[in-house]
């Protein structure tokens, strides 16, 4: 999260300025610069020289976007319904920000930048999870280090028991040795594995990771100041900050959390639905449960129908690129509720929007190559990679295994062929460099999944493989994994994986030969078949 989000009051203070400067305009460097100038004039932030790179004003604007107060529609700034109470300030604004915190979820569509992307395994309301820990009679309070070490990596509420156990064990150890978090290097090193986007960077030291997780933990704690039911405690300057609930407010908070769980479940993320639909739903007023989409220019019914069919068409083509036209239309009918005759009329009237010519590259292939090199769409790349293996006749699942230590290992693809298996690690981006730490992670995968029982069947792993976006670096580390693990391995680019699928579809290569290719102990290309 960005620095101004650490003190949410700044969002309330800056929103009137943001509305005045940005609403309805194109969000570009000029608007960003003007926003920062106006913030300085109103003393919301320090006045002074405006940064040439517009970095500061981008960050200030991003803070309100993260919590669903505005979005870009065709490049123009649109304020959501949630922005209105915030603009009023005072009690209305506080109620709205509390509402945004309680509805804030991972995954979401308000954090689209690659630096903000979350692992696809996250399915959680982080602030509600904090409250649930505070409501537990054995936990009762949380310190900065406890949030940093045990809460930040929590992906789902099903991990509650594990997190609770780890916190209580940590407290017992801390009581015994009285060490500060900065003195627990081994523990911080272990935690560093949970930030894969930085783990391969030699400049990302343990000290930097400690600062990162401590800052983020403090961010969450500071956000809790919007709940008057929270008490902040710190015995002295050397002590850790902690938070707990007012005793006489526990019942009220329990009801509040139960209410939000019942009324506001996780909002699904559809890959091809416009970002604004998610944000308008999230960016709703605290006193409403359904989004009103009147913030944007009203669309005619034919326009709405066309957009709905385009979204449905793209989803179908990506998931099942080889379907006959009639089956596509049948699926579109189920997804949109329109009758087939109307669908056919709209398709006939808009031929360019529904080009299903099988001689051209499929929608799936286009999208796959796009996300493969994007670097910020890891979840999409992993799922589409699994879909390709499934399309070649290999059942492929994402699997998370909880170890005896309580730590979790997640593999992107557990590929099955009879009672044999393969371990797939999908890495999007224009370049992937296999670092020493990533070698350790793959070795952990292999030791855990080499002989593994899945869905009632015992599998024996025969290979591991990296599927990468465009370029792969550090082949020496790849060879090191093969030597140290005793397992065959392979690497293959996204483009070559598509070629392999096309060769399979045209019956130029069999499943068994594909399986043998992945035991090549080198890079797979179309020259191999």
NORQUIBEL-V13538 format. One record per backbone hydrogen bond with DSSP energy under -1.0 kcal/mol. CO is the residue of the C=O (numbers start at 1). NH is the residue of the N-H. If there is no record, write none. Layout:
CO NH
CO NH
This chain:
2 5
3 6
4 7
7 10
8 11
8 12
9 13
10 14
11 15
14 18
15 19
16 20
17 21
18 22
19 23
22 25
25 77
26 28
28 32
29 33
30 34
31 35
32 36
33 37
34 38
35 39
36 40
37 41
38 42
39 44
39 45
51 54
54 58
55 59
56 60
57 61
58 62
59 63
61 65
62 66
64 69
65 68
69 80
71 78
73 76
75 27
76 73
77 24
78 71
80 83
81 84
83 87
84 88
89 93
90 94
91 95
92 96
93 97
94 98
95 99
96 100
97 101
98 102
99 103
106 124
113 116
119 122
124 106
125 129
126 130
127 131
128 132
129 133
130 134
131 135
136 140
139 141
142 243
143 147
144 148
145 149
146 150
147 151
147 152
151 154
155 123
156 159
157 160
159 163
160 164
161 165
162 166
163 167
164 168
165 169
166 170
167 171
168 172
169 173
170 174
171 175
172 176
173 177
174 178
180 183
181 184
184 188
185 189
186 190
187 191
188 192
190 193
191 194
192 195
195 198
195 199
198 201
201 204
203 205
205 209
206 210
207 211
208 212
209 213
210 214
211 215
212 216
213 217
214 218
215 219
216 220
217 221
218 222
219 223
220 224
222 225
223 226
224 227
227 230
229 246
231 244
233 242
241 144
242 233
243 142
244 231
246 249
247 250
249 253
250 254
251 255
252 256
253 257
254 258
255 259
256 260
257 261
258 262
259 263
260 264
270 273
274 277
275 279
276 280
277 281
278 282
279 283
282 284
283 82
285 288
300 304
301 305
302 306
303 307
304 308
305 309
306 310
307 311
308 312
309 313
310 314
311 315
312 316
313 317
314 318
315 319
316 320
320 323
324 328
325 329
326 330
327 331
328 332
329 333
330 334
331 335
332 336
333 337
339 343
340 344
341 345
342 346
343 347
344 348
345 349
354 356
357 360
362 366
363 367
364 368
365 369
366 370
367 371
368 372
372 429
377 381
378 382
379 383
380 384
381 385
382 386
383 387
384 388
385 389
386 390
387 391
388 392
389 394
390 393
395 416
397 414
399 411
401 409
403 406
407 403
409 401
411 399
413 424
414 397
415 422
417 420
419 460
420 417
421 462
422 415
423 465
424 413
425 467
427 469
432 473
433 435
435 439
436 440
437 441
438 442
439 443
440 444
441 445
442 446
443 447
444 448
445 449
446 450
450 461
452 459
454 457
457 454
459 452
460 421
463 423
464 490
465 425
466 492
467 427
468 494
471 432
473 434
474 478
475 479
476 480
477 481
478 482
479 483
480 484
481 485
482 486
488 464
489 521
490 466
491 524
492 468
493 497
494 498
495 499
496 500
497 501
498 502
499 503
500 504
501 505
502 506
503 508
504 507
510 514
511 515
512 516
513 517
514 518
516 519
517 520
522 491
525 528
526 529
